[in-house]
Amino acid sequence: MRAIEGTKAYTEGLRSVFPLVTPDFVLKENEGKLVHMVGYLRIPEPLEDAFYGVSITAVKLKRRVQMYQWVEEEISSNSEEIQLHNSSHKYSKMWRDKLIDSSKFHDTLNHENPFFIPVSSQILMNPYVYIGKFALGKEFKDKFKTFIQFTGGERPESLDIKMHMGLYYHSSDLWNPSVGDLRIQFSFAGPTGSFVSIVAKQSGSELKPFYTESGAQIAFLHEGKKSHTEIFVKEHALVTLYAWIIRLVSVLAVVFGSWLSSKTITLLNRRNQVVQNLMSVGPMRFSLIIAVFLSNSTVGLAWIPHTPLFGILMITFASCLLLYYALVGDNITNNKPMTALPQYSQMY
């Protein structure tokens, strides 16, 4: 269904998109329209973390905080490590992003972690991001997800904070950290001056998501110079790929489930000739037939409101395949008379 709605929405969007010659002028006649523009990001004010002396002119500034903590690992029952540690669990100290509750450890003695992390991880988003004269809405700022690590140009004023390899440490000894010590890493996404291509709705001087007649959202941002056709083709390809992955996983799940339940179905329907015919092809082929029937019928039903002929053809194919084996089974191909179930039990 998502692929169908996406195809319909992208076709509608591709017909109605209006390419702008330049984003340096806001024209009233384009108000509410789906527009395409290319240009450089303009960010007039930087993002700052004053406590660590970090400043960067970008769309996002990310602060990642890790704490040095005790970590519990369960040892396999057949492992020689049990004798080495004299316990079914072993403990080690590691850097972790989230607080580990040491009260739930198998052995809490001498393995205690702090109750909280005093400095929190966070992502700051710049409120002032432009392309030409147009301001980017939050939906477009969220699309900047590729972060680059960096170090601020100034050392923190606090003497308790040390720097090493681009990281900030709250530790008395960098080479032998203690439980509870912190290390902080900074990174940014969407630096000013980046060249981007955008497809969005013009709402005054702001770029916002565009909604098609079917209710689908169009809000595309790509790095580099790309035409509106290239953007729509790439976005449609991503939706189609996602849909096929979901279909493949669903088919495999149906095949596996049908194969597992085939013997049970047979035993519960010994006198049902239709079930006997289906089972005569063997467990694996039976599972494939069921999977093809269900997947094609589901996709066909979804296509009927948009392309009735294609949807009906898919359902017809799936139904004919199932009906053929339900009425004939494997008897014609093997030139065998239609027999009862006992022969099927020999397959297991």
PEHULIN-V219672 format. One record per residue. N is the residue number from 1. RES is the residue in one letter. PSI is psi in radians with two decimals (999 if undefined). Layout:
[[N,RES,PSI] [N,RES,PSI]]
This chain:
[[1,M,-0.71] [2,R,-0.69] [3,A,-0.68] [4,I,-0.83] [5,E,-0.66] [6,G,-0.75] [7,T,-0.78] [8,K,-0.75] [9,A,-0.75] [10,Y,-0.58] [11,T,-0.76] [12,E,-0.75] [13,G,-0.69] [14,L,-0.55] [15,R,-0.57] [16,S,-0.14] [17,V,2.48] [18,F,1.95] [19,P,2.29] [20,L,2.45] [21,V,-0.70] [22,T,2.55] [23,P,0.17] [24,D,-0.04] [25,F,2.39] [26,V,1.89] [27,L,2.27] [28,K,-0.51] [29,E,-0.25] [30,N,0.10] [31,E,2.22] [32,G,-0.05] [33,K,2.80] [34,L,2.05] [35,V,2.73] [36,H,2.33] [37,M,2.72] [38,V,2.56] [39,G,-3.10] [40,Y,2.49] [41,L,2.34] [42,R,2.05] [43,I,1.82] [44,P,-0.44] [45,E,2.44] [46,P,2.89] [47,L,2.47] [48,E,2.60] [49,D,1.59] [50,A,-0.58] [51,F,-0.63] [52,Y,0.04] [53,G,0.60] [54,V,2.36] [55,S,2.34] [56,I,2.40] [57,T,1.65] [58,A,3.05] [59,V,-0.71] [60,K,2.55] [61,L,2.12] [62,K,2.28] [63,R,2.02] [64,R,2.14] [65,V,2.28] [66,Q,2.55] [67,M,2.49] [68,Y,2.07] [69,Q,2.88] [70,W,2.41] [71,V,2.29] [72,E,2.37] [73,E,2.35] [74,E,2.35] [75,I,2.37] [76,S,2.51] [77,S,-0.44] [78,N,0.29] [79,S,2.55] [80,E,-0.23] [81,E,-0.40] [82,I,-0.76] [83,Q,-0.59] [84,L,-0.72] [85,H,-0.15] [86,N,0.62] [87,S,2.80] [88,S,-0.01] [89,H,2.61] [90,K,2.70] [91,Y,2.40] [92,S,2.82] [93,K,2.26] [94,M,2.79] [95,W,2.25] [96,R,2.52] [97,D,-0.58] [98,K,2.68] [99,L,2.29] [100,I,2.20] [101,D,1.78] [102,S,-0.23] [103,S,-0.28] [104,K,0.08] [105,F,2.66] [106,H,-0.66] [107,D,1.79] [108,T,-0.23] [109,L,2.16] [110,N,0.30] [111,H,1.06] [112,E,2.27] [113,N,2.75] [114,P,2.83] [115,F,-0.29] [116,F,2.84] [117,I,2.03] [118,P,-0.43] [119,V,2.25] [120,S,2.62] [121,S,2.59] [122,Q,2.81] [123,I,2.05] [124,L,2.39] [125,M,2.29] [126,N,2.21] [127,P,-0.23] [128,Y,1.61] [129,V,2.20] [130,Y,2.73] [131,I,1.88] [132,G,-2.19] [133,K,0.05] [134,F,2.34] [135,A,2.42] [136,L,2.29] [137,G,2.96] [138,K,-0.65] [139,E,-0.56] [140,F,-0.58] [141,K,-0.58] [142,D,-0.36] [143,K,-0.17] [144,F,1.78] [145,K,-0.03] [146,T,1.88] [147,F,2.49] [148,I,2.22] [149,Q,2.51] [150,F,2.94] [151,T,2.40] [152,G,2.78] [153,G,-0.19] [154,E,2.58] [155,R,2.53] [156,P,2.57] [157,E,-0.56] [158,S,2.27] [159,L,-0.24] [160,D,-0.19] [161,I,2.21] [162,K,2.75] [163,M,2.40] [164,H,2.20] [165,M,0.69] [166,G,0.09] [167,L,2.66] [168,Y,2.22] [169,Y,2.34] [170,H,1.49] [171,S,2.53] [172,S,-0.38] [173,D,1.88] [174,L,-0.58] [175,W,-0.30] [176,N,1.26] [177,P,2.66] [178,S,2.76] [179,V,2.25] [180,G,-0.22] [181,D,2.67] [182,L,2.64] [183,R,2.45] [184,I,2.36] [185,Q,2.35] [186,F,2.51] [187,S,2.83] [188,F,2.80] [189,A,2.47] [190,G,1.08] [191,P,2.62] [192,T,2.51] [193,G,-0.11] [194,S,2.44] [195,F,2.20] [196,V,2.81] [197,S,2.34] [198,I,2.45] [199,V,2.06] [200,A,3.05] [201,K,2.35] [202,Q,2.02] [203,S,1.62] [204,G,-2.16] [205,S,0.29] [206,E,2.57] [207,L,2.15] [208,K,2.90] [209,P,2.52] [210,F,2.37] [211,Y,2.22] [212,T,3.08] [213,E,-0.50] [214,S,-0.07] [215,G,0.03] [216,A,2.56] [217,Q,2.35] [218,I,1.99] [219,A,1.61] [220,F,2.40] [221,L,2.14] [222,H,2.52] [223,E,2.53] [224,G,3.12] [225,K,2.00] [226,K,2.44] [227,S,2.86] [228,H,-0.55] [229,T,-0.77] [230,E,-0.71] [231,I,-0.82] [232,F,-0.69] [233,V,-0.75] [234,K,-0.76] [235,E,-0.71] [236,H,-0.64] [237,A,-0.67] [238,L,-0.76] [239,V,-0.72] [240,T,-0.74] [241,L,-0.78] [242,Y,-0.74] [243,A,-0.70] [244,W,-0.58] [245,I,-0.77] [246,I,-0.74] [247,R,-0.76] [248,L,-0.78] [249,V,-0.70] [250,S,-0.75] [251,V,-0.77] [252,L,-0.66] [253,A,-0.71] [254,V,-0.74] [255,V,-0.83] [256,F,-0.78] [257,G,-0.72] [258,S,-0.69] [259,W,-0.71] [260,L,-0.62] [261,S,-0.03] [262,S,-0.75] [263,K,-0.69] [264,T,-0.75] [265,I,-0.70] [266,T,-0.81] [267,L,-0.57] [268,L,-0.23] [269,N,0.89] [270,R,-0.58] [271,R,0.08] [272,N,1.96] [273,Q,-0.60] [274,V,-0.79] [275,V,-0.69] [276,Q,-0.70] [277,N,-0.75] [278,L,-0.69] [279,M,-0.28] [280,S,-0.28] [281,V,-0.18] [282,G,2.72] [283,P,-0.76] [284,M,-0.80] [285,R,-0.62] [286,F,-0.76] [287,S,-0.72] [288,L,-0.69] [289,I,-0.79] [290,I,-0.74] [291,A,-0.76] [292,V,-0.72] [293,F,-0.86] [294,L,-0.78] [295,S,-0.80] [296,N,-0.65] [297,S,-0.72] [298,T,-0.82] [299,V,-0.68] [300,G,-0.75] [301,L,-0.66] [302,A,-0.53] [303,W,-0.38] [304,I,-0.80] [305,P,-0.41] [306,H,-0.83] [307,T,1.48] [308,P,-0.76] [309,L,-0.79] [310,F,-0.76] [311,G,-0.75] [312,I,-0.68] [313,L,-0.71] [314,M,-0.77] [315,I,-0.67] [316,T,-0.78] [317,F,-0.83] [318,A,-0.71] [319,S,-0.72] [320,C,-0.69] [321,L,-0.83] [322,L,-0.72] [323,L,-0.67] [324,Y,-0.91] [325,Y,-0.45] [326,A,-0.57] [327,L,-0.56] [328,V,-0.69] [329,G,-2.51] [330,D,0.30] [331,N,-0.67] [332,I,-0.77] [333,T,-0.51] [334,N,0.07] [335,N,0.74] [336,K,2.56] [337,P,2.71] [338,M,2.05] [339,T,2.95] [340,A,-3.08] [341,L,-0.48] [342,P,-0.58] [343,Q,-0.54] [344,Y,-0.56] [345,S,-0.34] [346,Q,-0.24] [347,M,-0.34] [348,Y,999]]
